[in-house]
Amino acid sequence: MVDQQRPRRSCLAVPGSSQKMIDKARTLPADQVFLDLEDACAPLAKPDARKTIVASLNEGGWGNKARVVRVNDWTTEWTYRDVTEVVEGAGANLDCIMLPKVQTPEQIVALDFLITQIEKTMGYEVGKIGIEAQIENALGLVNVDAIATASPRVETIIFGPADFMASINMKSLVVGEQPPGYDVGDAYHYILMRILMAARAHDKQAIDGPYLQIRDVEGYKRVAGRSAALGFDGKWVLHPGQIDAANEVFSPKQDDYDHAENILDAYAYFTSEAGGKRGAVMLGDEMIDEASRKMALVISGKGRAAGMSRSNVWTPPED
């Protein structure tokens, strides 16, 4: 079965036509690498890029990274060959197919059917390969709930800002930054929240798209910080220099992680027989209850997924 909660703080885009970049990606600390057959791959390079991707996936060396391939969208002539060649050739070493420019749930259903046919034909475990759905225009956003539930394979909902900005005639050429004239608030807030609500309502991950000023790491952190604050799970990275920033922004701070783990331990103790079966207690100067536990689970989950270790451990009070 698909893994809906793989760590995806940093999702590194790599052109599927560049063996050099693919080999470099193996060595980088990104949570996910997606080998791209779409925008980063010229039309004439796509057939050979499929072969390069299959060989690279089968060679291994990816560690714990999520291994994803972005195919072309269903309106092109390349999609079915992308999926067929990649999944037939490397399905055993592939975690997800990313589908760009998703507009309707039927496009997800079609991809699910095609992957299922290939899995059955090749003898792969049926249902193991996930789907990542990229929302890049107004129609996709309007249909995002139906897209999220179109297949059990769907693991993530991704915001594709560049195409989305063009699709709604946003007056800006700088992807991720506020458009000129929008001087109060965040022009992307509704889009991000709409994607986040669909993801959370249906137990999917929400991933923010790229920041194209690849040398401006502080700008990347600032923009990533907005989606991270809302609750997004990660963000695309286009350059190795953005990876550490993404991993930092989408991981809890050490103090917050420690505190979350301590809330969980304390709440488990105080609600037990030994702790007096209490539902609301004081942890230091803070009252904690069931709502506190739920909030702490979010932070602890992100910290554990990031491989964090506790720097202090709560212990029950002595009688």
N, C-alpha and C positions, 0 to 999 in steps of 0.2 A: 504493500500500500504506500501511497505517497506520504511524504513527511511535510506536514503543513508548517512546521515551526523550525526549520533549519535556520541557523544564524545567517542573517543577510545584512549586517551593518554596512558593509562595503561590497558593492556589486560592480566588478570591474569589466568594462567593455573592451573587447579585443577583436580587431578585424580578423575574420576567418581566413583571409587571404594572405596573412603575414605569419609565416612560420617563426620568424624571429620574435615577434611580439607574443605569440602563443607560448614559445619556450620560456620567455621572460616571465609571463604570467604565472607559470607553475611555481616560481620562486618567491612570489609576492604574498604578503599576509592578508589578502582579500578574503572575505568570507565566501564570496561567490565569484566565479568567472563566467561570463557569457561570451561565447565565440559567435561573432556577428556575421550573418549572411545578408543582412539588410543594408542599412544606410552606409555602413563602414566598408562595404564590399561593392566594387564597381560591377555593373551588369556583366561585362565580358569576363570578369574574374570569378563569378559565382560557381560555375561548374567545377573548376579546379579547387575552389575553396571548400566545397563539400568534401572532397577527397582528403584535403589537408586536415579538416576538422575531424573526420572519422579516424584517420591515422593518429592524430594527436590525442584524442580521447582514449583510444585503445592502447596507446603507449604508456598511459598511467602517469604517476608522479604528481597527482593533483592533491595529495594529502586529504584533509578533511573539507576541502572546498566543495561547494555545490557546483556541479558541472552543468551548464546550461548552454543551449544553442538558440540564438534568435533567428528564426526563419523570416522569409518575406511574407507580407500580408496577403490575404486571400484574393485581393483585387488584381494581383500580378500573375504572370505566367510561371513563376518560379516556385510557388509554395509547395505544391504536391511533390515535386522532385526534391526540394530541400528536406521535407519531412521523411520521405521514403528512403532516400539515400542515407541520411544521417541516422535515423532510427534503425533501419535494417543493418547498417554497418557498425554502429556503436551503441545500440540500445542498452546493452549490458553495462556500459560505462557512462551512461547519461542519466542525469537526475531530472531535468525539465526541458521542455520546449517553450520558448518565449514567442508569443504571437503578437506582433505589433498591430497598431491601428484597429483594435477590436471595436466594432460598432454595435454588434448584436449578439445575443446569446447563441444564435444559430451558428455563428462562426466558431465558437468554442465547441459546440456539439460536433461540427464537421471535423475539427481537429481531433477530438476525442475518438470518433469513429475510425479515422484513418490510423491513429496510433494503435488502437485496439486491434485492427486488422493486421498490422505489421507485427505486433507482439505475438498474436496467435500463430501467424505464419512462421515466425522465426523461433518460436518456442520460448520467448521471454515471459517473465511473470506479468500477467495482465493487470494493468492499473498501476504499475510501479512508477512509470514516468509521469511527472507532474506537468502542469501547464501554468505559465505565467502570462497574465493578460495585461497588455499595455493599452491604457486609455489615452488617446491622442486627439480626440475631437469632441465636439459638442454632443453628437449622437451617442458616442460611447459613454460619455458621462451620464446622459439621461438614462441609459440602459444599464448602468453599472451594477445595480442589484441583481438583475437577471443574468448578467455576465458572470458575476461572482458565484452564482448557484447553478450555472449551466452544466457543470460536470464536477464530480468528486475529485477530479485531477487538479482543479484550480488551486494553486497554492498562494499566489500573490496577485495583487492589483497594483499596477505601476502607473505613475503619472509620467506622461511623455510631454514635457513642456513646450518644446520647440514647435512641433506640429500642432499642438493644441493652441498655442498663441496665434499661429497663422490661421487656424480654422475658425477662430472667433474674431479675427481682424484686430487683434490687440496691437496697439500702436507702440511697438518696441522691437528692437533688433537685438537686444541683450537678453539671452535666455536666463530666466530665474530672477532677474532684477525687476524692480517696480517700473512700470511704463511711465514715460514722461506725463506729468499732469496728475498722476495718482499720488497725492501727497499725504493722504491720511489712510492709515490701515494697510492691509496687505491685499493686493489685487488677486492673489492666488488662494486666499484663505478658503473661499467657498469650494473651489475645486479640490483642494487638499482635504478638507473636512468631508466632502461628499464621498471621495474615495475611501477615506478612513472609516466612515460610518458603514459603508458597504462591506469593507474588509472585516471590521470587528463584529458586525451583525452576523456574519457567516463564517467566522473563525478562519479568516485568511490574513496574510501579512500585507501591509501597506508599504510600498517602496516609492521614494521620491526619485525623480529623474535627474538628469545631469546638470552640472554647472560648467559652462563652456570656457570660462576664463581659467584655464587649467593652471596657470602660474600664480593665480591669486588665491592662495590657501586660506588666508583670513576671510576673504569674500566667500569662499566655499563653506567655511565654518559658520559664518553668519547666516547664510541661506539654509544650510543643513540644520542649523539650530532651530529654525522656525518649525520645520516638519518634525524634528525630534521632539520639540516641546509639545506638539499636538499629540504625539504618540506613535509616529511612524517608526517602522522597524529598521529602515536603512535607506541608503541613497546610492545612486550610481556614481562611479568614479571613472573618469576618462583618462587619468594619468596616474602613474605610481605615487606621485607626490600628494595625491588627494586621499590615499588609502588610510594612512594613520589618522588623518583628520576625521574621516568617516567613522572609523573604529572608536575614536575617542568620543565624538559627539553622540553616537547612538549607543554608547555604553553608559551605565550609571556611574556617577562619581563614587569613589571608594566609601566615603562616609555614608552616602545614601544606601549603597548596597549593604554595608554592615548593619545599618539601622533597620533596613527591611528584613534582613535575616533574623535580627534580634526580636523584631515584632512578631515574626512567625513563631519563633521558639517560645517567647513569653506567652503569646496567646494560646499556643498549644498546651503549655503547662497550666495556666490559670483556668482554662476551661475543663481540665482533667479532674479526676477524683482527687489526686494528690494536691492539686492547686486550688481546690475549693469549689470547682464547678462554677466559676464566675464568668459572666459574659462581657463585662466591662471592668477594666482595671487600670491602674496607673503604671506606666513604664517611665520611670523618672518623673519629669514634669508633664508628661503627655498621657492623656487617656486613650486607650486602645480598645477596639471592639471588633466585631465581624467585618465592618466596612474597612477598618484599618488593615485587617488581614488580607482582604481582597486587593487593596492598593499595594500592600507589601509584596504580594505574589507577583505583580507585574514587574516591580523593580528587581526582585530576586531572580525572576525568570530571565530577564535581560542580562543580569550579571552572570548567572550560571552559564547562559549561552555564550557569553563572551569569555568564559574560562576564568572568571575572577575568583579570588580567594579572600576569605574574611580576615580582617586584621584584628577584630575583637569578637568575643563570643559571650553572649548573655548566659548567665547561670542562675538557676532558681534561688530565691532567698532561703537562708537557713531558718529552720523552725526555732 
